[in-house]
Amino acid sequence: MVQWKNLDTLDSYQALLDTYDSVDLTEVMAGENGAERVKTYNVPMACGLNYNYAAKEVNEDILDKLAALAADQQLVEKFAELYNGNIVNTGEKRRVLHQLTRGQLG
């Protein structure tokens, strides 16, 4: 069952706020470490494109905490609810079908 929780009530959100791991991009992008980072921080997309976030100020600790927050907030389940036309606007108790104004999906 999908639950709707405010961010400030979640331990995973507080853990992310408490994280201050400054990522020095000049250091992590230099030499062999940089080449490995470019390989690791890469996400394949459609049509042979890739999204590479190696030059963003993140590290494994921050990514782990973001993943924990996404799990706590049930983002995958909520996306499925939204995509399938279920009621996700809890304030007005109605569907949110913005994607239909952008053409046919899928």
N, C-alpha and C positions, 0 to 999 in steps of 0.2 A: 504494500500500500504506500502510495506517495504521500509524504508529509511535507508541509510547508513550515520552515523554521527561519527565524531571523538570524542573520549572520552572527550578530553579537551574542547569541546564546550558545554558539558552538565552540567546543574546545579546539577544534581544528582551525577555526578562524583566529582564535586568540594565539595559537601556536604560530600561525603565519605572521601575525602582527608582531610577535615577540622575536621574530627572526630578523637579525640584522647581519647578514653575511654579505658584506660588500664584495662584489665580484670585480676584480681589477681586470678589465678587458685587455689591456695591453699585455698583461702577464699571461692570461689564459689563452689568448689568441696567438701567442708567439711560438715559433718553431714547430717541433713535432707535436707538442701539446695542442697547439692551435689546429693543426691538421686533423688530429684525432677528434677534437671538439667539433669541427665542421662535419665530420662523418657521423658522430654520435647525435648531435642536435639537429637532425634532419628528419623530416616527415614527408614521405611520398604522397603525392596528391594525384588528381585525375590528369589524364592526357600527358603523362610523363613529367609533369611539373613537380617541384619539391618546395616545401617551405623549410627554410633553414633559419634557426634561431640561435645560432652559435654566438652571434654578436650581441645578444641580449644579456642583461645583467641577472642571469639565473645560474643556479648550480643544482646539483642533485638533491641537496637538502631542501631547497625552495621548491623544486619540482615535486618531491615527495609530499611536502606539506600542501601544495596545490591539489595534488591527486587525492589526498585525504579529505580536503575540503569539498572537492567535487563529489566524492563518495558520500560524505555526510549530507550534502545537499541533494543527493540523488539526481544529479544532472542528466545522466543517461536516461533514467526512467522519465524524468520530466520532459526531456526532448521528445521521447516516444509519445508521451501523452499529448504534447503540443502538436506534433506531426500528425497524429491520428485523429485530431479534431475533438479530443476530450476537453472537459471543462478544466481550464488551468487558471482562469481569471477568478481567483477565489473571492475577491471583493465584490464583483458583479455577478458571480456565479454563472459565467458564460464561457463559450469557446473563444479561443484566440486563433483566428485563421488568417493572419497577415500573409502567410505564404501563398494563399490563393490569389492575392492581388498581384503577385509577381509571375504568374503563369503556371503552367503545369509542372509539377515536380515528379521526378522518378522516371 
